Amino acid sequence: MKIGVQLPEVEYEISFGDLVAMARLAEQVGFDALWLGDHLLYELEVGPRGPWEVWTTLAALATATDRIELGPLVASTSFHAPAMLAKMAATVDAASDGRLILGLGAGWNKREYTAFGFPFDNRVDRFTEAFTIIRTLLRDGAIDFHGTYYDVTECVVHPRSPRPAGPPLLIGSIGPRMQAITLPHVDAWNVWWSDYGNTADGFAAVKATVDARLEEIGRVGEVAATCAVYVKLPGGSGRQMGDYPTSSMPIEGSPSEIGDHLRALEAAGADAIQLVVDPIVPASLEWLGDVLANVR
């Protein structure tokens, strides 16, 4: 099971240099992947707050690290013309020498859509067209597509990703409609911690549902199952999650106790996890190095 970590988003205002340093530290202590939220603005109790732009950041982290995989958790297809998103993904995959995992989703936070001028209506319909354009450009290199929301004429992505089929695709949704659109094509699916209760049993129940959908389309064993895990360490004061519910209990305890929880998720069928850590600071990454050693 691969273990990744989500870097700071809006927990506090982090300098870009400190973010790069945290990425290097995560690689040093043994994490398998770095994840960044693709958001523009949250409305929090402290006021409006946003992270650094995700694709610029991924490009910088790709050249600042050597081994660790990286990706958006997940990229909103609403924030870029889909052909441009494919172009950016191919570029980051090249900059990282083939370490990008392309997480995709339809978006949910209306505040940032309104603030930055993106349409919030018909998000799944828009996603369906965008997903077709993105995956086709990354896997085949070219597409001619004329839909309700997007038009591309004889579009070609060149240079291509260093991987002939492009970066692996991950869908950040367990909704039946979104998975009906994406499961025939993606390499992995992801569920957020608050959507499965942050427990091994909750994840197993979600996985059983997704496995049934995969069986219907003949893709059993072909699509990796992944989940975000909310972990609270000493000094944590609660995640600032925008509009996400906070009813799920965080995982707490010693390195061995947290390791036991992660092993339980692996036993429940998780192929990869993304730790959502409170507090997300350098000392937490160093502390979690003991958890990684315990699990492995």
C-alpha positions in Angstrom: 0.0 0.0 0.0 1.3 3.4 -1.0 1.1 6.2 1.6 1.0 9.8 0.5 0.4 13.1 2.3 -1.6 16.2 1.5 0.5 19.4 1.9 -0.9 22.5 3.5 -3.9 24.1 1.8 -5.6 26.8 3.9 -4.7 25.7 7.4 -2.3 28.7 7.6 -0.6 31.0 5.1 2.6 29.2 4.0 5.3 30.7 1.9 6.1 29.0 -1.3 9.7 28.3 -0.2 8.4 26.6 2.9 6.0 24.5 0.8 8.8 23.3 -1.4 10.9 22.5 1.8 8.0 20.4 3.1 7.7 18.5 -0.1 11.4 17.6 0.0 11.0 16.6 3.7 8.1 14.3 2.8 10.2 12.6 0.2 13.1 12.3 2.7 11.0 10.7 5.5 9.7 8.1 3.0 6.2 9.1 1.8 5.3 7.7 -1.6 3.2 10.6 -2.9 2.5 14.3 -2.4 -1.0 15.7 -2.9 -2.3 19.2 -3.3 -5.9 20.4 -3.2 -7.0 22.2 -6.4 -8.9 25.1 -4.8 -8.9 28.9 -5.3 -10.8 30.3 -2.3 -12.5 29.2 0.9 -14.7 31.3 3.1 -13.5 30.4 6.7 -14.2 31.8 10.1 -11.0 33.8 9.8 -12.1 35.2 6.5 -11.4 34.3 2.8 -8.3 32.2 2.3 -6.8 30.3 -0.6 -3.9 28.1 -1.4 -1.2 28.6 -4.1 -2.4 27.7 -7.6 -2.1 23.9 -7.9 -0.6 23.4 -11.4 2.2 26.0 -10.9 3.0 24.4 -7.6 3.0 20.9 -9.0 5.5 22.0 -11.7 7.7 23.5 -9.0 7.6 20.5 -6.8 8.2 18.2 -9.7 11.6 19.8 -10.3 12.4 20.1 -6.5 11.9 16.4 -5.8 13.4 13.2 -7.3 11.4 10.1 -6.4 8.0 10.9 -4.9 4.8 10.8 -6.9 2.6 13.9 -6.9 -0.8 15.1 -8.0 -3.9 17.2 -7.4 -6.4 15.7 -5.0 -8.3 16.5 -7.2 -8.1 18.9 -10.1 -11.4 20.6 -10.9 -12.1 20.3 -14.6 -14.1 23.5 -14.2 -11.1 25.7 -13.6 -9.4 25.3 -17.0 -10.4 24.6 -20.6 -10.0 20.8 -20.7 -7.5 20.8 -23.5 -5.3 23.2 -21.5 -5.6 21.0 -18.5 -4.4 18.1 -20.5 -1.5 20.2 -21.8 -0.5 21.2 -18.2 -0.7 17.6 -17.0 1.5 16.4 -19.9 4.0 19.1 -19.0 4.1 18.3 -15.3 4.4 14.6 -16.1 7.4 15.5 -18.2 8.9 17.8 -15.5 8.6 15.1 -12.9 9.9 12.4 -15.3 6.7 10.4 -15.1 5.6 10.9 -11.5 2.3 12.7 -11.9 -1.0 11.1 -10.9 -3.9 13.1 -12.4 -6.8 13.3 -10.0 -9.9 14.7 -11.5 -13.3 15.9 -10.3 -16.2 18.1 -11.0 -15.7 20.6 -8.1 -18.0 21.5 -5.3 -17.1 24.9 -3.7 -19.5 27.5 -5.1 -17.7 30.3 -3.3 -14.6 30.0 -5.5 -16.6 29.5 -8.7 -18.5 32.7 -8.2 -15.3 34.6 -7.1 -13.3 33.6 -10.1 -16.0 33.7 -12.7 -16.5 30.0 -13.5 -20.0 28.6 -14.2 -21.3 26.4 -11.4 -24.3 24.9 -13.2 -24.4 21.5 -14.8 -21.0 20.5 -13.3 -21.3 16.8 -14.1 -22.5 17.4 -17.6 -19.5 19.8 -18.1 -17.2 17.2 -16.5 -18.4 14.5 -18.8 -17.2 16.5 -21.9 -14.1 17.7 -20.2 -13.1 14.2 -19.1 -13.5 12.9 -22.7 -11.2 15.6 -24.0 -8.6 15.3 -21.3 -8.3 11.5 -21.3 -8.3 11.3 -25.1 -5.6 13.9 -25.5 -3.3 12.3 -22.8 -3.8 8.8 -24.1 -4.1 9.3 -27.9 -2.5 12.7 -28.3 -5.3 14.2 -30.4 -9.0 14.8 -30.5 -11.7 16.6 -32.5 -14.7 17.2 -30.2 -17.8 19.4 -30.4 -20.1 19.3 -27.4 -22.5 21.5 -25.6 -19.9 23.2 -23.4 -16.6 22.6 -25.1 -15.3 22.6 -28.6 -11.8 21.6 -29.8 -11.0 21.3 -33.5 -8.1 18.9 -34.5 -6.5 19.5 -31.1 -3.1 17.9 -30.6 -1.0 17.8 -27.4 2.6 18.0 -28.3 5.1 17.3 -26.8 3.5 14.2 -25.2 3.8 12.9 -21.7 6.9 10.7 -21.2 4.5 7.8 -20.7 2.9 6.6 -23.9 -0.6 6.4 -22.2 -0.1 9.5 -20.2 -0.2 9.8 -16.4 -2.6 7.5 -14.5 -6.1 8.9 -14.0 -7.8 9.0 -10.6 -11.4 10.0 -10.1 -12.1 11.8 -6.9 -15.8 10.8 -6.5 -17.8 7.8 -5.4 -21.1 9.2 -6.8 -22.9 6.7 -9.0 -23.2 9.1 -11.9 -19.6 10.2 -11.8 -18.3 6.7 -11.5 -20.5 5.5 -14.4 -18.7 8.2 -16.5 -15.2 7.4 -15.3 -14.8 3.8 -14.1 -14.5 2.5 -17.6 -11.4 4.7 -18.1 -9.6 5.5 -14.9 -6.8 3.8 -13.2 -7.9 4.6 -9.6 -10.7 6.0 -7.5 -10.6 8.0 -4.3 -13.0 8.6 -1.4 -12.5 11.5 1.0 -12.3 10.7 4.7 -15.6 12.3 5.7 -17.4 10.3 3.0 -16.6 6.9 4.5 -16.4 7.9 8.2 -12.6 7.6 8.4 -12.8 4.0 9.5 -11.7 0.7 7.9 -15.2 -0.7 8.0 -16.6 2.4 6.3 -14.0 2.2 3.6 -14.7 -1.5 3.1 -18.4 -0.8 2.6 -17.6 1.9 0.0 -15.2 -0.4 -1.8 -17.8 -3.2 -1.9 -20.2 -0.8 -3.8 -17.5 0.3 -6.2 -16.3 -3.3 -6.8 -19.9 -4.2 -7.8 -19.9 -1.3 -10.3 -16.5 -2.5 -11.6 -17.8 -6.1 -11.9 -20.7 -4.8 -14.1 -18.3 -3.3 -16.6 -15.7 -6.1 -16.5 -12.9 -4.2 -14.8 -12.5 -6.1 -11.5 -9.0 -5.8 -10.3 -8.1 -3.2 -12.8 -8.8 0.0 -10.9 -7.0 0.9 -7.7 -8.9 1.8 -4.5 -7.6 4.8 -2.6 -8.8 6.9 0.4 -7.9 10.0 2.3 -7.4 9.5 6.0 -7.8 12.3 8.6 -5.0 12.0 11.2 -4.7 14.3 14.3 -1.3 14.6 15.9 -0.3 16.3 19.2 -0.8 20.1 18.7 -3.6 19.6 16.2 -6.6 22.0 16.7 -9.0 20.8 14.0 -8.9 20.9 10.2 -10.2 23.9 8.4 -12.1 22.2 5.6 -14.2 24.8 3.9 -17.7 23.3 3.3 -16.7 19.7 4.1 -18.5 18.1 7.1 -16.3 17.5 10.2 -18.4 14.9 11.9 -15.9 12.0 11.3 -13.4 11.4 14.1 -9.7 11.9 13.3 -7.3 9.0 13.9 -5.1 9.7 16.9 -2.6 7.8 19.0 1.0 6.6 19.0 2.9 5.7 15.8 2.1 2.1 16.3 -1.6 2.8 16.9 -1.9 4.9 13.8 0.1 2.3 11.9 -2.5 -0.3 13.0 -5.3 1.8 11.5 -3.5 2.1 8.2 -2.9 -1.6 8.1 -6.6 -2.1 8.7 -7.3 0.0 5.7 -4.9 -2.0 3.7 -6.7 -5.2 4.8 -10.0 -3.6 3.8 -8.6 -3.2 0.3 -6.9 0.2 0.1 -4.1 0.2 -2.5 -3.1 3.8 -1.6 -4.0 6.3 1.1 -3.5 10.1 1.4 -2.9 11.4 4.9 -4.7 14.6 5.8 -2.8 15.7 8.8 -3.6 18.1 11.6 -1.3 20.0 12.1 0.3 19.9 8.7 3.8 21.2 9.6 7.3 19.9 9.2 7.4 18.4 12.7 4.3 16.3 11.8 6.0 14.9 8.7 9.0 13.9 10.8 6.7 12.3 13.4 4.9 10.4 10.7 8.2 8.9 9.5 7.9 6.5 12.5 4.4 5.6 11.3 5.8 4.8 7.8 8.5 2.6 9.3 5.9 0.9 11.6 3.6 0.1 8.6 6.4 -1.2 6.4 
